[in-house]
Amino acid sequence: MAPMAGITDSAYRLMAKKGGAKLCYTEMVSVSGIHFASHNTINLLRCFGGMNPRLRLAVSKNLPHIPFMTEGPLAVQLFGSDPALFVEALPVLEREVGERLALIDINMACPVKKVRKIGAGAELLRNTVRARKIVRALKEATQLPITAKIRLLDPSDTISSADQKHPDAPELEAFEITVNHTIEFARALEEEGLDAITLHGRTAPQLYHGTSNLDAVDKVGQALSIPLVASGDMLSAHAGVEALLRRGVSGVMFARGTLGNPWIFSDAEVIRARNEAGESHGPKHFGHSREEKLNTFIEHVGLLMVTDGQLLRARTLFCHYIRDFPHAREWRNRIMQAKTAEEFIAVANAYKAELSDKQSHD
């Protein structure tokens, strides 16, 4: 599961794990925030290690279906521009995440202006030397796998050596220029010992508009010797499986596709197993019932409670879970008035009752 700012907290990661995610990411974490010991930044690193027996008993009486699992494995995505601060962050990661820490990911993909203006995120795509230094510094400082998330390079994000290697670049199609520059950037990181790369199939100027270019992602993956994970527009389990069929793709990263759909991971596994068995039949879309979605929302609220999450996030979560439900607008308005866990759960139960009553009269 991809890192998503303001979304992938501990409760969200646990729901994704229950839904079949093999690896979950923290929200994007600032190395400068770690350097200055920002309380909010450190909180992004905290993961759920389970409940004490008394709390578990108290919660289970009211929320019998809450998943009593612990987190792990966990990937931490860091952003910044100073190689020294990335290295300085390592002891803090070890302290806060401990043995659950599976890998460290460097964000070189965030297109947001406030991130780019400090030389971080997608701005690193324009600075190969600095990007190399960050990877090199981390590889020299830790035995943990180091990965990076990048985007396709926009033709304007030229790499000096790329133009030298491709003297006919002005005559090439924009697609070829983008692929060539992205391959060169990715190979530069590979030379520094990067263990894997995640590639979002849009350029930074595109933000999240348009369509993710899976053809370009595939071509870049085929040119590398390290695994490439495809990202962008993995909005359904089928989209993820189709990406995995590409020769240059070793894995897929789900982001927006997980909103209101924590089952996307296990659904993708079912589709892949069915394809490998030569079974072309089966539903195009998985039918998770409305009751199941509302019950899952209630579990999610319970996890926000026990993980000390930001409870008001439940408002947005509810809106995703009830997408395409009848009378959804009315119930979205109701959830916006809720403030406590009890109120969130009461709204969900009332909606379940209404849907059940309507079904019995149909």
C-alpha positions in Angstrom: 0.0 0.0 0.0 1.3 3.4 -1.0 2.1 6.2 1.4 -0.6 8.8 1.3 -0.4 12.0 3.4 -3.2 12.4 5.9 -4.5 8.9 5.1 -2.1 6.0 5.8 -2.0 6.2 9.6 -1.7 3.1 11.8 -5.4 2.3 11.6 -5.5 2.6 7.8 -2.4 0.4 7.5 -4.0 -2.3 9.8 -7.1 -2.3 7.6 -5.0 -2.7 4.5 -3.0 -5.6 6.2 -6.3 -7.3 7.0 -7.3 -6.8 3.4 -4.2 -8.6 2.1 -1.5 -5.9 1.7 2.0 -7.4 1.8 3.7 -4.2 2.7 2.3 -0.9 4.0 4.0 2.5 4.0 3.8 5.3 6.6 2.7 8.7 5.5 5.5 10.8 4.0 8.0 11.8 6.8 10.2 14.9 6.7 13.8 14.3 7.6 13.9 18.0 8.7 11.0 17.3 11.0 12.9 14.4 12.5 16.0 16.6 12.9 14.0 19.2 14.9 12.3 16.5 16.9 8.8 17.7 15.7 6.2 15.9 17.7 3.8 15.7 14.7 6.6 14.2 12.6 7.6 11.6 15.1 3.9 10.6 15.5 3.9 9.6 11.8 6.5 6.9 12.7 4.6 5.3 15.5 3.1 1.9 14.7 0.6 -0.3 16.5 2.1 -3.1 18.6 -1.1 -4.5 20.0 -3.3 -3.9 23.0 -2.9 -4.9 26.6 -5.3 -7.7 27.7 -7.6 -5.3 29.6 -8.1 -2.9 26.7 -8.5 -5.8 24.3 -11.3 -7.2 26.4 -13.0 -3.8 26.7 -12.9 -3.2 23.0 -13.9 -6.7 22.0 -17.2 -6.4 23.9 -18.3 -3.4 21.8 -16.4 -4.1 18.5 -16.2 -7.9 18.2 -14.9 -7.8 14.6 -12.0 -5.4 15.2 -8.7 -7.0 13.8 -6.4 -7.6 16.7 -3.2 -7.7 14.7 0.0 -5.8 15.1 1.8 -3.9 12.4 4.6 -5.1 10.2 6.3 -5.3 7.9 6.4 -1.5 7.5 8.1 0.8 5.0 9.0 4.3 6.0 9.0 6.9 3.2 11.3 9.9 3.9 11.5 13.2 2.1 14.1 16.0 2.1 17.1 17.2 0.2 20.0 17.0 2.6 21.8 13.6 2.6 23.1 14.1 6.1 19.6 14.5 7.5 18.5 11.2 5.9 21.4 9.5 7.7 20.6 11.4 11.0 17.0 10.0 10.8 18.1 6.4 10.9 18.4 6.0 14.7 15.0 7.6 15.2 13.5 5.1 12.7 15.1 2.2 14.6 13.8 3.5 17.9 10.2 4.1 16.7 9.6 1.3 14.3 12.2 -1.3 15.4 12.1 -4.7 13.9 9.0 -3.9 11.9 11.0 -1.7 9.6 11.3 -3.5 6.3 12.8 -0.8 4.1 13.4 3.0 3.8 12.0 4.7 0.7 13.1 8.1 -0.6 10.4 10.3 -2.0 11.4 11.7 -5.3 7.9 11.9 -6.7 5.9 14.4 -4.7 4.8 17.1 -7.1 3.5 19.5 -4.4 5.0 23.0 -4.6 5.9 23.3 -0.9 7.9 20.1 -1.1 9.6 20.9 -4.4 10.6 24.4 -3.3 12.9 22.9 -0.6 14.6 20.7 -3.2 12.7 17.6 -2.2 10.2 15.3 -3.8 10.0 15.5 -7.5 12.5 18.4 -7.5 15.2 15.7 -7.1 14.4 14.5 -10.6 16.0 17.6 -11.8 19.1 17.1 -9.6 20.7 13.7 -10.3 23.8 14.6 -8.3 21.9 15.3 -5.1 19.6 12.2 -5.6 22.7 10.0 -6.0 24.2 11.5 -2.8 21.1 10.7 -0.8 21.0 7.1 -2.0 24.8 6.7 -1.4 24.6 8.1 2.1 21.8 5.8 3.2 23.4 2.7 1.6 26.7 3.4 3.4 24.9 4.0 6.8 22.5 1.0 7.0 22.0 -2.6 5.9 18.3 -2.0 5.3 17.0 -2.1 1.7 16.8 1.4 0.2 14.2 2.2 -2.4 13.0 5.3 -4.1 9.7 6.5 -5.6 10.0 8.6 -8.7 7.9 9.9 -11.6 8.4 9.9 -15.3 10.8 12.8 -16.2 9.1 15.6 -18.1 10.9 16.5 -21.3 11.8 19.8 -19.7 13.4 18.1 -16.8 16.5 17.5 -18.9 19.6 15.6 -17.5 22.8 17.1 -18.9 24.3 13.8 -19.8 21.1 12.6 -21.3 21.3 15.3 -24.0 24.9 14.3 -24.7 24.0 10.6 -25.0 21.0 11.4 -27.2 22.1 14.0 -29.7 19.0 13.5 -31.7 16.7 14.2 -28.7 14.9 17.2 -30.4 13.8 14.9 -33.2 12.5 12.2 -30.8 8.9 12.0 -29.8 8.1 13.3 -26.3 7.3 9.8 -25.2 10.8 8.6 -26.2 12.5 11.6 -24.5 10.5 10.9 -21.3 11.4 7.2 -21.3 15.1 7.9 -22.1 15.5 10.5 -19.4 13.7 8.4 -16.8 15.8 5.4 -17.6 19.0 7.4 -17.2 17.9 8.8 -13.9 16.8 5.4 -12.6 20.1 3.8 -13.7 22.0 6.5 -11.9 20.3 5.5 -8.6 20.8 1.9 -9.5 24.5 2.5 -9.7 24.5 3.9 -6.2 23.1 0.6 -4.9 19.3 1.3 -4.9 17.5 -1.9 -4.2 14.2 -1.2 -6.0 12.3 1.6 -7.6 8.7 2.6 -7.7 7.6 4.6 -10.8 4.5 6.7 -11.0 3.4 6.9 -14.6 2.9 10.6 -14.7 5.3 13.5 -14.8 5.5 16.0 -12.0 3.8 18.8 -14.0 0.9 16.5 -14.6 0.3 16.2 -10.9 -2.6 13.7 -10.8 -4.3 14.8 -14.0 -4.5 12.7 -17.2 -3.7 9.0 -17.3 -0.7 7.1 -15.9 1.4 5.9 -18.8 1.9 2.2 -18.1 3.7 1.7 -21.4 6.4 4.1 -20.3 6.6 2.5 -16.9 7.1 -0.9 -18.6 9.9 0.3 -20.8 11.8 1.8 -17.9 11.4 -1.4 -15.9 12.7 -3.5 -18.8 15.8 -1.3 -18.9 16.7 -1.8 -15.2 18.3 -4.8 -13.4 16.5 -3.9 -10.1 12.8 -4.6 -9.4 10.4 -1.9 -10.6 7.0 -1.4 -8.9 4.3 0.3 -11.0 2.3 3.1 -9.5 -0.5 5.4 -10.7 -4.1 4.6 -11.6 -4.2 1.3 -9.8 -7.8 2.0 -9.0 -9.0 -1.6 -9.1 -7.7 -5.1 -8.4 -7.9 -5.8 -12.1 -5.8 -2.8 -13.0 -3.1 -4.0 -10.6 -3.1 -7.5 -12.1 -3.0 -6.2 -15.6 0.1 -4.1 -14.7 1.8 -7.2 -13.2 1.5 -8.9 -16.6 3.9 -6.4 -18.1 7.5 -7.7 -18.5 9.1 -4.7 -16.8 6.9 -4.7 -13.8 7.8 -6.7 -10.6 5.1 -5.4 -8.3 2.3 -2.8 -8.0 1.5 -0.1 -5.5 -2.2 0.7 -4.7 -3.0 4.2 -3.4 -6.4 5.8 -4.2 -7.8 2.4 -5.1 -7.7 1.5 -1.4 -10.1 4.2 -0.4 -13.2 2.5 0.9 -11.8 -0.7 -0.5 -9.2 -2.4 1.8 -9.9 -5.7 0.0 -8.2 -4.6 -3.2 -5.1 -6.5 -2.3 -6.8 -9.9 -1.6 -9.1 -9.4 -4.6 -6.0 -8.9 -6.8 -4.5 -12.1 -5.5 -7.7 -14.0 -6.4 -7.7 -12.6 -9.9 -4.0 -13.5 -10.4 -4.5 -17.0 -9.1 -7.5 -17.5 -11.4 -5.5 -16.2 -14.4 -2.5 -18.5 -13.5 -5.0 -21.4 -13.4 -6.3 -20.5 -16.8 -9.7 -19.5 -15.5 -10.9 -16.6 -17.6 -14.4 -16.6 -16.1 -15.3 -14.8 -13.0 -16.7 -11.4 -12.0 -15.1 -8.3 -13.5 -15.7 -6.5 -10.2 -15.8 -8.0 -6.7 -19.1 -7.5 -4.9 -18.5 -6.5 -1.3 -21.9 -5.9 0.2 -23.0 -2.6 1.6 -23.4 -4.3 5.0 -19.8 -5.5 4.8 -18.6 -2.1 3.9 -20.4 -0.4 6.8 -19.2 -3.1 9.2 -15.7 -2.5 7.9 -16.1 1.2 8.6 -17.1 0.4 12.1 -13.9 -1.7 12.5 -11.9 1.2 11.1 -13.4 3.6 13.7 -12.4 1.0 16.4 -8.9 1.0 15.2 -8.7 4.8 15.2 -9.7 4.6 18.9 -7.1 2.0 20.0 -4.3 3.5 17.9 -4.9 7.0 19.1 -5.6 8.1 15.6 -7.2 11.3 14.4 -10.8 10.3 14.9 -12.3 13.0 12.7 -10.6 11.2 9.7 -13.6 8.8 10.1 -15.8 11.4 8.3 -13.8 11.1 5.1 -13.4 7.4 5.4 -17.2 7.0 5.7 -17.7 8.9 2.5 -15.4 6.5 0.7 -17.0 3.4 2.1 -20.5 4.5 1.1 -19.6 5.5 -2.5 -22.5 4.6 -4.8 -24.8 3.8 -1.9 -28.5 5.0 -2.2 -29.2 8.3 -0.4 -25.4 8.7 0.1 -25.6 12.5 0.1 -28.0 12.5 3.1 -25.8 10.1 5.1 -22.6 12.1 4.2 -24.3 15.1 5.7 -25.1 13.1 8.9 -21.6 11.8 9.3 -20.2 15.4 9.1 -22.1 16.2 12.3 -20.5 13.2 14.2 -17.6 13.9 16.5 -17.2 10.9 18.8 -16.5 7.2 18.0 -19.9 6.4 19.4 -21.6 8.9 17.1 -19.7 7.6 14.0 -20.7 4.0 14.8 -24.3 5.0 15.5 -24.6 6.6 12.1 -23.2 3.5 10.4 -25.6 1.3 12.3 -28.5 3.5 11.4 -27.6 3.4 7.8 -27.3 -0.4 7.9 -30.8 -0.6 9.5 -32.3 1.7 6.7 -30.7 -0.4 4.0 -31.9 -3.6 5.6 -35.4 -2.3 5.9 -35.5 -1.1 2.3 -34.2 -4.5 1.1 -36.9 -6.3 3.1 -39.6 -4.2 1.4 -38.3 -4.6 -2.1 
